[in-house]
Amino acid sequence: MKLHVVTGTQPNPETGELDELVDEWESDQVTFLTEPSGSLVIFRSPNDQWAAYAPGHWMKIREA
């Protein structure tokens, strides 16, 4: 499974449109949870925290 965490946007000089800045997380069992504070936590497996994003440092998350 693969997750994309969108952390921002930047202008594409060739098209003039905004491109997303994406962090990609891939593992057999990758999962995530959001906390009431706005934090995002990525897990490689149920008991193995892989990454964490503070509130305001991520925009959206999606399966890829």
PQR file of N, CA, C, O and H, with PARSE charges and radii, in Angstrom:
ATOM      1  N   MET A   1       0.848  -1.176   0.000 -0.4000 1.5000
ATOM      2  CA  MET A   1       0.000   0.000   0.000 -0.0000 2.0000
ATOM      3  C   MET A   1       0.892   1.235   0.000  0.5500 1.7000
ATOM      4  O   MET A   1       1.992   1.222   0.552 -0.5500 1.4000
ATOM      5  N   LYS A   2       0.416   2.272  -0.608 -0.4000 1.5000
ATOM      6  CA  LYS A   2       1.173   3.511  -0.711 -0.0000 2.0000
ATOM      7  C   LYS A   2       0.293   4.682  -0.307  0.5500 1.7000
ATOM      8  O   LYS A   2      -0.858   4.779  -0.733 -0.5500 1.4000
ATOM      9  H   LYS A   2      -0.478   2.283  -1.056  0.4000 1.0000
ATOM     10  N   LEU A   3       0.842   5.581   0.525 -0.4000 1.5000
ATOM     11  CA  LEU A   3       0.152   6.798   0.917 -0.0000 2.0000
ATOM     12  C   LEU A   3       0.928   8.001   0.406  0.5500 1.7000
ATOM     13  O   LEU A   3       2.159   7.998   0.396 -0.5500 1.4000
ATOM     14  H   LEU A   3       1.777   5.502   0.871  0.4000 1.0000
ATOM     15  N   HIS A   4       0.213   9.017  -0.013 -0.4000 1.5000
ATOM     16  CA  HIS A   4       0.804  10.307  -0.366 -0.0000 2.0000
ATOM     17  C   HIS A   4       0.344  11.332   0.660  0.5500 1.7000
ATOM     18  O   HIS A   4      -0.851  11.461   0.929 -0.5500 1.4000
ATOM     19  H   HIS A   4      -0.787   9.020  -0.005  0.4000 1.0000
ATOM     20  N   VAL A   5       1.294  12.056   1.229 -0.4000 1.5000
ATOM     21  CA  VAL A   5       0.996  13.158   2.133 -0.0000 2.0000
ATOM     22  C   VAL A   5       1.365  14.440   1.400  0.5500 1.7000
ATOM     23  O   VAL A   5       2.537  14.671   1.102 -0.5500 1.4000
ATOM     24  H   VAL A   5       2.265  11.951   1.011  0.4000 1.0000
ATOM     25  N   VAL A   6       0.379  15.268   1.112 -0.4000 1.5000
ATOM     26  CA  VAL A   6       0.624  16.543   0.433 -0.0000 2.0000
ATOM     27  C   VAL A   6       1.046  17.551   1.487  0.5500 1.7000
ATOM     28  O   VAL A   6       0.308  17.831   2.431 -0.5500 1.4000
ATOM     29  H   VAL A   6      -0.573  15.081   1.355  0.4000 1.0000
ATOM     30  N   THR A   7       2.258  18.097   1.309 -0.4000 1.5000
ATOM     31  CA  THR A   7       2.810  19.019   2.299 -0.0000 2.0000
ATOM     32  C   THR A   7       2.808  20.472   1.829  0.5500 1.7000
ATOM     33  O   THR A   7       3.139  21.371   2.602 -0.5500 1.4000
ATOM     34  H   THR A   7       2.857  17.870   0.542  0.4000 1.0000
ATOM     35  N   GLY A   8       2.439  20.711   0.574 -0.4000 1.5000
ATOM     36  CA  GLY A   8       2.404  22.080   0.070 -0.0000 2.0000
ATOM     37  C   GLY A   8       2.225  22.097  -1.438  0.5500 1.7000
ATOM     38  O   GLY A   8       1.978  21.065  -2.062 -0.5500 1.4000
ATOM     39  H   GLY A   8       2.170  19.981  -0.054  0.4000 1.0000
ATOM     40  N   THR A   9       2.353  23.276  -2.009 -0.4000 1.5000
ATOM     41  CA  THR A   9       2.284  23.451  -3.459 -0.0000 2.0000
ATOM     42  C   THR A   9       3.380  24.412  -3.890  0.5500 1.7000
ATOM     43  O   THR A   9       3.894  25.202  -3.099 -0.5500 1.4000
ATOM     44  H   THR A   9       2.554  24.115  -1.502  0.4000 1.0000
ATOM     45  N   GLN A  10       3.722  24.318  -5.177 -0.4000 1.5000
ATOM     46  CA  GLN A  10       4.683  25.260  -5.753 -0.0000 2.0000
ATOM     47  C   GLN A  10       4.299  25.499  -7.204  0.5500 1.7000
ATOM     48  O   GLN A  10       3.769  24.602  -7.859 -0.5500 1.4000
ATOM     49  H   GLN A  10       3.305  23.676  -5.820  0.4000 1.0000
ATOM     50  N   PRO A  11       4.559  26.700  -7.714 -0.5600 1.5000
ATOM     51  CA  PRO A  11       4.218  26.988  -9.106  0.2800 2.0000
ATOM     52  C   PRO A  11       5.134  26.221 -10.054  0.5500 1.7000
ATOM     53  O   PRO A  11       6.341  26.126  -9.833 -0.5500 1.4000
ATOM     54  N   ASN A  12       4.541  25.681 -11.104 -0.4000 1.5000
ATOM     55  CA  ASN A  12       5.304  25.022 -12.161 -0.0000 2.0000
ATOM     56  C   ASN A  12       5.642  26.083 -13.199  0.5500 1.7000
ATOM     57  O   ASN A  12       4.734  26.633 -13.822 -0.5500 1.4000
ATOM     58  H   ASN A  12       3.560  25.758 -11.283  0.4000 1.0000
ATOM     59  N   PRO A  13       6.938  26.393 -13.407 -0.5600 1.5000
ATOM     60  CA  PRO A  13       7.301  27.466 -14.333  0.2800 2.0000
ATOM     61  C   PRO A  13       6.945  27.170 -15.786  0.5500 1.7000
ATOM     62  O   PRO A  13       6.806  28.093 -16.589 -0.5500 1.4000
ATOM     63  N   GLU A  14       6.795  25.886 -16.130 -0.4000 1.5000
ATOM     64  CA  GLU A  14       6.481  25.526 -17.513 -0.0000 2.0000
ATOM     65  C   GLU A  14       4.997  25.671 -17.828  0.5500 1.7000
ATOM     66  O   GLU A  14       4.628  26.063 -18.936 -0.5500 1.4000
ATOM     67  H   GLU A  14       6.908  25.137 -15.477  0.4000 1.0000
ATOM     68  N   THR A  15       4.140  25.351 -16.844 -0.4000 1.5000
ATOM     69  CA  THR A  15       2.695  25.375 -17.104 -0.0000 2.0000
ATOM     70  C   THR A  15       1.992  26.539 -16.413  0.5500 1.7000
ATOM     71  O   THR A  15       0.880  26.904 -16.795 -0.5500 1.4000
ATOM     72  H   THR A  15       4.440  25.033 -15.945  0.4000 1.0000
ATOM     73  N   GLY A  16       2.628  27.122 -15.403 -0.4000 1.5000
ATOM     74  CA  GLY A  16       1.995  28.185 -14.644 -0.0000 2.0000
ATOM     75  C   GLY A  16       0.991  27.683 -13.615  0.5500 1.7000
ATOM     76  O   GLY A  16       0.396  28.479 -12.889 -0.5500 1.4000
ATOM     77  H   GLY A  16       3.531  26.826 -15.093  0.4000 1.0000
ATOM     78  N   GLU A  17       0.797  26.354 -13.548 -0.4000 1.5000
ATOM     79  CA  GLU A  17      -0.131  25.784 -12.584 -0.0000 2.0000
ATOM     80  C   GLU A  17       0.616  25.394 -11.316  0.5500 1.7000
ATOM     81  O   GLU A  17       1.846  25.361 -11.294 -0.5500 1.4000
ATOM     82  H   GLU A  17       1.280  25.708 -14.139  0.4000 1.0000
ATOM     83  N   LEU A  18      -0.143  25.097 -10.252 -0.4000 1.5000
ATOM     84  CA  LEU A  18       0.464  24.680  -8.996 -0.0000 2.0000
ATOM     85  C   LEU A  18       0.675  23.170  -8.986  0.5500 1.7000
ATOM     86  O   LEU A  18      -0.241  22.406  -9.293 -0.5500 1.4000
ATOM     87  H   LEU A  18      -1.142  25.124 -10.269  0.4000 1.0000
ATOM     88  N   ASP A  19       1.875  22.748  -8.635 -0.4000 1.5000
ATOM     89  CA  ASP A  19       2.183  21.337  -8.438 -0.0000 2.0000
ATOM     90  C   ASP A  19       2.195  21.050  -6.946  0.5500 1.7000
ATOM     91  O   ASP A  19       2.629  21.877  -6.145 -0.5500 1.4000
ATOM     92  H   ASP A  19       2.619  23.368  -8.386  0.4000 1.0000
ATOM     93  N   GLU A  20       1.711  19.861  -6.581 -0.4000 1.5000
ATOM     94  CA  GLU A  20       1.716  19.466  -5.176 -0.0000 2.0000
ATOM     95  C   GLU A  20       3.095  18.951  -4.773  0.5500 1.7000
ATOM     96  O   GLU A  20       3.767  18.271  -5.549 -0.5500 1.4000
ATOM     97  H   GLU A  20       1.358  19.189  -7.232  0.4000 1.0000
ATOM     98  N   LEU A  21       3.506  19.283  -3.553 -0.4000 1.5000
ATOM     99  CA  LEU A  21       4.709  18.708  -2.957 -0.0000 2.0000
ATOM    100  C   LEU A  21       4.235  17.518  -2.138  0.5500 1.7000
ATOM    101  O   LEU A  21       3.427  17.676  -1.223 -0.5500 1.4000
ATOM    102  H   LEU A  21       2.960  19.835  -2.923  0.4000 1.0000
ATOM    103  N   VAL A  22       4.735  16.318  -2.462 -0.4000 1.5000
ATOM    104  CA  VAL A  22       4.198  15.082  -1.898 -0.0000 2.0000
ATOM    105  C   VAL A  22       5.305  14.254  -1.263  0.5500 1.7000
ATOM    106  O   VAL A  22       6.368  14.065  -1.853 -0.5500 1.4000
ATOM    107  H   VAL A  22       5.391  16.189  -3.206  0.4000 1.0000
ATOM    108  N   ASP A  23       5.045  13.760  -0.048 -0.4000 1.5000
ATOM    109  CA  ASP A  23       5.879  12.738   0.586 -0.0000 2.0000
ATOM    110  C   ASP A  23       5.170  11.415   0.355  0.5500 1.7000
ATOM    111  O   ASP A  23       3.957  11.316   0.538 -0.5500 1.4000
ATOM    112  H   ASP A  23       4.181  13.914   0.432  0.4000 1.0000
ATOM    113  N   GLU A  24       5.929  10.391  -0.048 -0.4000 1.5000
ATOM    114  CA  GLU A  24       5.335   9.092  -0.330 -0.0000 2.0000
ATOM    115  C   GLU A  24       5.789   8.076   0.707  0.5500 1.7000
ATOM    116  O   GLU A  24       6.973   7.997   1.037 -0.5500 1.4000
ATOM    117  H   GLU A  24       6.914  10.471  -0.196  0.4000 1.0000
ATOM    118  N   TRP A  25       4.841   7.304   1.216 -0.4000 1.5000
ATOM    119  CA  TRP A  25       5.101   6.261   2.207 -0.0000 2.0000
ATOM    120  C   TRP A  25       4.541   4.962   1.665  0.5500 1.7000
ATOM    121  O   TRP A  25       3.356   4.876   1.345 -0.5500 1.4000
ATOM    122  H   TRP A  25       3.880   7.368   0.948  0.4000 1.0000
ATOM    123  N   GLU A  26       5.404   3.933   1.558 -0.4000 1.5000
ATOM    124  CA  GLU A  26       4.963   2.667   0.986 -0.0000 2.0000
ATOM    125  C   GLU A  26       5.429   1.501   1.849  0.5500 1.7000
ATOM    126  O   GLU A  26       6.602   1.405   2.211 -0.5500 1.4000
ATOM    127  H   GLU A  26       6.367   4.003   1.818  0.4000 1.0000
ATOM    128  N   SER A  27       4.496   0.626   2.167 -0.4000 1.5000
ATOM    129  CA  SER A  27       4.773  -0.568   2.954 -0.0000 2.0000
ATOM    130  C   SER A  27       3.594  -1.519   2.790  0.5500 1.7000
ATOM    131  O   SER A  27       2.539  -1.123   2.294 -0.5500 1.4000
ATOM    132  H   SER A  27       3.544   0.704   1.873  0.4000 1.0000
ATOM    133  N   ASP A  28       3.767  -2.760   3.199 -0.4000 1.5000
ATOM    134  CA  ASP A  28       2.685  -3.734   3.093 -0.0000 2.0000
ATOM    135  C   ASP A  28       1.481  -3.344   3.933  0.5500 1.7000
ATOM    136  O   ASP A  28       0.344  -3.619   3.551 -0.5500 1.4000
ATOM    137  H   ASP A  28       4.624  -3.082   3.602  0.4000 1.0000
ATOM    138  N   GLN A  29       1.719  -2.703   5.080 -0.4000 1.5000
ATOM    139  CA  GLN A  29       0.622  -2.412   6.001 -0.0000 2.0000
ATOM    140  C   GLN A  29       0.552  -0.940   6.394  0.5500 1.7000
ATOM    141  O   GLN A  29       0.054  -0.635   7.477 -0.5500 1.4000
ATOM    142  H   GLN A  29       2.643  -2.480   5.391  0.4000 1.0000
ATOM    143  N   VAL A  30       1.018  -0.032   5.579 -0.4000 1.5000
ATOM    144  CA  VAL A  30       1.057   1.376   5.972 -0.0000 2.0000
ATOM    145  C   VAL A  30      -0.349   1.898   6.299  0.5500 1.7000
ATOM    146  O   VAL A  30      -1.292   1.717   5.529 -0.5500 1.4000
ATOM    147  H   VAL A  30       1.423  -0.279   4.698  0.4000 1.0000
ATOM    148  N   THR A  31      -0.459   2.550   7.461 -0.4000 1.5000
ATOM    149  CA  THR A  31      -1.717   3.135   7.907 -0.0000 2.0000
ATOM    150  C   THR A  31      -1.435   4.516   8.497  0.5500 1.7000
ATOM    151  O   THR A  31      -0.280   4.907   8.660 -0.5500 1.4000
ATOM    152  H   THR A  31       0.308   2.697   8.087  0.4000 1.0000
ATOM    153  N   PHE A  32      -2.493   5.242   8.811 -0.4000 1.5000
ATOM    154  CA  PHE A  32      -2.309   6.570   9.400 -0.0000 2.0000
ATOM    155  C   PHE A  32      -3.443   6.875  10.346  0.5500 1.7000
ATOM    156  O   PHE A  32      -4.490   6.229  10.325 -0.5500 1.4000
ATOM    157  H   PHE A  32      -3.432   4.925   8.678  0.4000 1.0000
ATOM    158  N   LEU A  33      -3.212   7.874  11.178 -0.4000 1.5000
ATOM    159  CA  LEU A  33      -4.284   8.416  12.000 -0.0000 2.0000
ATOM    160  C   LEU A  33      -4.050   9.903  12.164  0.5500 1.7000
ATOM    161  O   LEU A  33      -2.917  10.384  12.131 -0.5500 1.4000
ATOM    162  H   LEU A  33      -2.361   8.399  11.195  0.4000 1.0000
ATOM    163  N   THR A  34      -5.136  10.613  12.339 -0.4000 1.5000
ATOM    164  CA  THR A  34      -5.054  12.038  12.642 -0.0000 2.0000
ATOM    165  C   THR A  34      -5.520  12.226  14.073  0.5500 1.7000
ATOM    166  O   THR A  34      -6.406  11.522  14.558 -0.5500 1.4000
ATOM    167  H   THR A  34      -6.057  10.223  12.365  0.4000 1.0000
ATOM    168  N   GLU A  35      -4.911  13.183  14.731 -0.4000 1.5000
ATOM    169  CA  GLU A  35      -5.258  13.472  16.118 -0.0000 2.0000
ATOM    170  C   GLU A  35      -6.085  14.755  16.171  0.5500 1.7000
ATOM    171  O   GLU A  35      -6.020  15.563  15.245 -0.5500 1.4000
ATOM    172  H   GLU A  35      -4.192  13.756  14.337  0.4000 1.0000
ATOM    173  N   PRO A  36      -6.852  14.955  17.222 -0.5600 1.5000
ATOM    174  CA  PRO A  36      -7.670  16.165  17.338  0.2800 2.0000
ATOM    175  C   PRO A  36      -6.852  17.455  17.213  0.5500 1.7000
ATOM    176  O   PRO A  36      -7.382  18.489  16.806 -0.5500 1.4000
ATOM    177  N   SER A  37      -5.572  17.398  17.561 -0.4000 1.5000
ATOM    178  CA  SER A  37      -4.714  18.583  17.465 -0.0000 2.0000
ATOM    179  C   SER A  37      -4.402  18.955  16.022  0.5500 1.7000
ATOM    180  O   SER A  37      -3.960  20.071  15.748 -0.5500 1.4000
ATOM    181  H   SER A  37      -5.141  16.558  17.892  0.4000 1.0000
ATOM    182  N   GLY A  38      -4.633  18.008  15.081 -0.4000 1.5000
ATOM    183  CA  GLY A  38      -4.278  18.240  13.688 -0.0000 2.0000
ATOM    184  C   GLY A  38      -3.002  17.522  13.288  0.5500 1.7000
ATOM    185  O   GLY A  38      -2.564  17.625  12.143 -0.5500 1.4000
ATOM    186  H   GLY A  38      -4.992  17.102  15.303  0.4000 1.0000
ATOM    187  N   SER A  39      -2.404  16.798  14.220 -0.4000 1.5000
ATOM    188  CA  SER A  39      -1.207  16.021  13.905 -0.0000 2.0000
ATOM    189  C   SER A  39      -1.584  14.815  13.052  0.5500 1.7000
ATOM    190  O   SER A  39      -2.700  14.303  13.137 -0.5500 1.4000
ATOM    191  H   SER A  39      -2.761  16.714  15.151  0.4000 1.0000
ATOM    192  N   LEU A  40      -0.638  14.371  12.229 -0.4000 1.5000
ATOM    193  CA  LEU A  40      -0.803  13.188  11.387 -0.0000 2.0000
ATOM    194  C   LEU A  40       0.312  12.219  11.737  0.5500 1.7000
ATOM    195  O   LEU A  40       1.478  12.611  11.794 -0.5500 1.4000
ATOM    196  H   LEU A  40       0.268  14.787  12.160  0.4000 1.0000
ATOM    197  N   VAL A  41      -0.033  10.947  11.974 -0.4000 1.5000
ATOM    198  CA  VAL A  41       0.952   9.928  12.314 -0.0000 2.0000
ATOM    199  C   VAL A  41       0.850   8.800  11.292  0.5500 1.7000
ATOM    200  O   VAL A  41      -0.241   8.297  11.025 -0.5500 1.4000
ATOM    201  H   VAL A  41      -0.980  10.629  11.927  0.4000 1.0000
ATOM    202  N   ILE A  42       1.996   8.401  10.716 -0.4000 1.5000
ATOM    203  CA  ILE A  42       2.075   7.316   9.738 -0.0000 2.0000
ATOM    204  C   ILE A  42       2.678   6.098  10.431  0.5500 1.7000
ATOM    205  O   ILE A  42       3.676   6.214  11.142 -0.5500 1.4000
ATOM    206  H   ILE A  42       2.883   8.809  10.933  0.4000 1.0000
ATOM    207  N   PHE A  43       2.069   4.926  10.222 -0.4000 1.5000
ATOM    208  CA  PHE A  43       2.556   3.682  10.816 -0.0000 2.0000
ATOM    209  C   PHE A  43       2.975   2.709   9.715  0.5500 1.7000
ATOM    210  O   PHE A  43       2.267   2.547   8.721 -0.5500 1.4000
ATOM    211  H   PHE A  43       1.258   4.832   9.644  0.4000 1.0000
ATOM    212  N   ARG A  44       4.124   2.065   9.894 -0.4000 1.5000
ATOM    213  CA  ARG A  44       4.588   1.031   8.972 -0.0000 2.0000
ATOM    214  C   ARG A  44       3.835  -0.272   9.240  0.5500 1.7000
ATOM    215  O   ARG A  44       3.552  -1.029   8.311 -0.5500 1.4000
ATOM    216  H   ARG A  44       4.700   2.197  10.701  0.4000 1.0000
ATOM    217  N   SER A  45       3.520  -0.528  10.475 -0.4000 1.5000
ATOM    218  CA  SER A  45       2.697  -1.653  10.905 -0.0000 2.0000
ATOM    219  C   SER A  45       1.954  -1.176  12.151  0.5500 1.7000
ATOM    220  O   SER A  45       2.225  -0.078  12.637 -0.5500 1.4000
ATOM    221  H   SER A  45       3.750   0.087  11.229  0.4000 1.0000
ATOM    222  N   PRO A  46       1.029  -1.968  12.677 -0.5600 1.5000
ATOM    223  CA  PRO A  46       0.194  -1.465  13.776  0.2800 2.0000
ATOM    224  C   PRO A  46       0.952  -0.880  14.967  0.5500 1.7000
ATOM    225  O   PRO A  46       0.457   0.059  15.590 -0.5500 1.4000
ATOM    226  N   ASN A  47       2.119  -1.392  15.304 -0.4000 1.5000
ATOM    227  CA  ASN A  47       2.851  -0.893  16.474 -0.0000 2.0000
ATOM    228  C   ASN A  47       4.171  -0.222  16.120  0.5500 1.7000
ATOM    229  O   ASN A  47       5.027  -0.057  16.990 -0.5500 1.4000
ATOM    230  H   ASN A  47       2.522  -2.155  14.798  0.4000 1.0000
ATOM    231  N   ASP A  48       4.353   0.162  14.878 -0.4000 1.5000
ATOM    232  CA  ASP A  48       5.632   0.719  14.418 -0.0000 2.0000
ATOM    233  C   ASP A  48       5.408   2.094  13.790  0.5500 1.7000
ATOM    234  O   ASP A  48       5.096   2.199  12.604 -0.5500 1.4000
ATOM    235  H   ASP A  48       3.658   0.028  14.171  0.4000 1.0000
ATOM    236  N   GLN A  49       5.570   3.155  14.602 -0.4000 1.5000
ATOM    237  CA  GLN A  49       5.403   4.513  14.079 -0.0000 2.0000
ATOM    238  C   GLN A  49       6.538   4.817  13.107  0.5500 1.7000
ATOM    239  O   GLN A  49       7.701   4.542  13.403 -0.5500 1.4000
ATOM    240  H   GLN A  49       5.824   3.070  15.566  0.4000 1.0000
ATOM    241  N   TRP A  50       6.208   5.379  11.953 -0.4000 1.5000
ATOM    242  CA  TRP A  50       7.163   5.629  10.888 -0.0000 2.0000
ATOM    243  C   TRP A  50       7.467   7.111  10.741  0.5500 1.7000
ATOM    244  O   TRP A  50       8.620   7.490  10.536 -0.5500 1.4000
ATOM    245  H   TRP A  50       5.263   5.603  11.712  0.4000 1.0000
ATOM    246  N   ALA A  51       6.449   7.947  10.844 -0.4000 1.5000
ATOM    247  CA  ALA A  51       6.628   9.392  10.654 -0.0000 2.0000
ATOM    248  C   ALA A  51       5.492  10.128  11.339  0.5500 1.7000
ATOM    249  O   ALA A  51       4.441   9.554  11.625 -0.5500 1.4000
ATOM    250  H   ALA A  51       5.512   7.639  11.011  0.4000 1.0000
ATOM    251  N   ALA A  52       5.720  11.401  11.598 -0.4000 1.5000
ATOM    252  CA  ALA A  52       4.681  12.243  12.184 -0.0000 2.0000
ATOM    253  C   ALA A  52       4.795  13.643  11.598  0.5500 1.7000
ATOM    254  O   ALA A  52       5.894  14.138  11.350 -0.5500 1.4000
ATOM    255  H   ALA A  52       6.574  11.867  11.366  0.4000 1.0000
ATOM    256  N   TYR A  53       3.655  14.269  11.383 -0.4000 1.5000
ATOM    257  CA  TYR A  53       3.588  15.631  10.857 -0.0000 2.0000
ATOM    258  C   TYR A  53       2.867  16.496  11.881  0.5500 1.7000
ATOM    259  O   TYR A  53       1.803  16.124  12.378 -0.5500 1.4000
ATOM    260  H   TYR A  53       2.762  13.867  11.585  0.4000 1.0000
ATOM    261  N   ALA A  54       3.435  17.627  12.190 -0.4000 1.5000
ATOM    262  CA  ALA A  54       2.815  18.570  13.116 -0.0000 2.0000
ATOM    263  C   ALA A  54       1.634  19.255  12.424  0.5500 1.7000
ATOM    264  O   ALA A  54       1.572  19.305  11.196 -0.5500 1.4000
ATOM    265  H   ALA A  54       4.299  17.928  11.786  0.4000 1.0000
ATOM    266  N   PRO A  55       0.700  19.782  13.220 -0.5600 1.5000
ATOM    267  CA  PRO A  55      -0.410  20.532  12.626  0.2800 2.0000
ATOM    268  C   PRO A  55       0.128  21.656  11.736  0.5500 1.7000
ATOM    269  O   PRO A  55       1.062  22.367  12.108 -0.5500 1.4000
ATOM    270  N   GLY A  56      -0.474  21.801  10.565 -0.4000 1.5000
ATOM    271  CA  GLY A  56      -0.060  22.845   9.635 -0.0000 2.0000
ATOM    272  C   GLY A  56       1.071  22.447   8.707  0.5500 1.7000
ATOM    273  O   GLY A  56       1.418  23.214   7.809 -0.5500 1.4000
ATOM    274  H   GLY A  56      -1.232  21.223  10.263  0.4000 1.0000
ATOM    275  N   HIS A  57       1.662  21.266   8.896 -0.4000 1.5000
ATOM    276  CA  HIS A  57       2.763  20.812   8.048 -0.0000 2.0000
ATOM    277  C   HIS A  57       2.315  19.783   7.027  0.5500 1.7000
ATOM    278  O   HIS A  57       3.149  19.201   6.332 -0.5500 1.4000
ATOM    279  H   HIS A  57       1.380  20.643   9.626  0.4000 1.0000
ATOM    280  N   TRP A  58       1.035  19.552   6.924 -0.4000 1.5000
ATOM    281  CA  TRP A  58       0.482  18.686   5.898 -0.0000 2.0000
ATOM    282  C   TRP A  58      -0.878  19.232   5.497  0.5500 1.7000
ATOM    283  O   TRP A  58      -1.568  19.854   6.305 -0.5500 1.4000
ATOM    284  H   TRP A  58       0.358  20.025   7.489  0.4000 1.0000
ATOM    285  N   MET A  59      -1.265  18.999   4.244 -0.4000 1.5000
ATOM    286  CA  MET A  59      -2.515  19.541   3.726 -0.0000 2.0000
ATOM    287  C   MET A  59      -3.574  18.462   3.555  0.5500 1.7000
ATOM    288  O   MET A  59      -4.733  18.653   3.922 -0.5500 1.4000
ATOM    289  H   MET A  59      -0.705  18.494   3.587  0.4000 1.0000
ATOM    290  N   LYS A  60      -3.161  17.311   2.988 -0.4000 1.5000
ATOM    291  CA  LYS A  60      -4.109  16.211   2.795 -0.0000 2.0000
ATOM    292  C   LYS A  60      -3.331  14.917   2.635  0.5500 1.7000
ATOM    293  O   LYS A  60      -2.124  14.927   2.392 -0.5500 1.4000
ATOM    294  H   LYS A  60      -2.219  17.155   2.690  0.4000 1.0000
ATOM    295  N   ILE A  61      -4.037  13.808   2.774 -0.4000 1.5000
ATOM    296  CA  ILE A  61      -3.444  12.487   2.626 -0.0000 2.0000
ATOM    297  C   ILE A  61      -4.352  11.677   1.711  0.5500 1.7000
ATOM    298  O   ILE A  61      -5.574  11.826   1.738 -0.5500 1.4000
ATOM    299  H   ILE A  61      -5.018  13.801   2.971  0.4000 1.0000
ATOM    300  N   ARG A  62      -3.732  10.812   0.894 -0.4000 1.5000
ATOM    301  CA  ARG A  62      -4.528   9.976  -0.004 -0.0000 2.0000
ATOM    302  C   ARG A  62      -3.782   8.673  -0.298  0.5500 1.7000
ATOM    303  O   ARG A  62      -2.555   8.609  -0.220 -0.5500 1.4000
ATOM    304  H   ARG A  62      -2.740  10.692   0.873  0.4000 1.0000
ATOM    305  N   GLU A  63      -4.551   7.640  -0.637 -0.4000 1.5000
ATOM    306  CA  GLU A  63      -3.950   6.394  -1.098 -0.0000 2.0000
ATOM    307  C   GLU A  63      -3.515   6.594  -2.539  0.5500 1.7000
ATOM    308  O   GLU A  63      -4.200   7.242  -3.331 -0.5500 1.4000
ATOM    309  H   GLU A  63      -5.548   7.691  -0.700  0.4000 1.0000
ATOM    310  N   ALA A  64      -2.366   6.027  -2.858 -0.4000 1.5000
ATOM    311  CA  ALA A  64      -1.852   6.181  -4.224 -0.0000 2.0000
ATOM    312  C   ALA A  64      -1.829   4.833  -4.924  0.5500 1.7000
ATOM    313  O   ALA A  64      -1.428   4.747  -6.085 -0.5500 1.4000
ATOM    314  H   ALA A  64      -1.810   5.501  -2.214  0.4000 1.0000
TER
END
